[in-house]
């Protein structure tokens, strides 16, 4: 009955800021918020809106520790118009939360990340997301694999290049950073910010000889 009432309310007052109140207010009961979101995910007239409310619903269920319900929500998403990548991302977010709360082991986490990696590894827009998750969850082998994928593709932009060098230092994966510089460094020579970044990286990684060689290469290009 509550779901029907909320659905009717949504259609009667589509511009009402009730959703902001329910989603953001600390006074709102979590159960009520979840029921409201379920109604909206069904009643919304566009796929974009349904995705928006479904995403927030799953986040709410995770916040409430209702992991089984969150998993049930993603079971039929492909039939509702979601891509395999989107579904894998939802699944990973649930497994990640469960792992951080000690409810699943690292093997389960790695399986979920591997599924996500297989679907997103060729998507340059999501590489940084994958890298950040690999670092945060200490999945160093995936970090190295993602870096190797970029090296093979020979595709990278300046900001991602900088981010990878920072990650390599943070994880003490100095050889990965050196490979990145060897592969992509030439295209950034002439950019003073990038030149300093690469030299600093090599020095901090204890690769003084390589840093000196890079300085000579930069000077010779002037």
Order of alpha helices (4+ residues) and beta strands (2+ residues): alpha-alpha-alpha-alpha-alpha-alpha-alpha-alpha-alpha-alpha-alpha-alpha-alpha
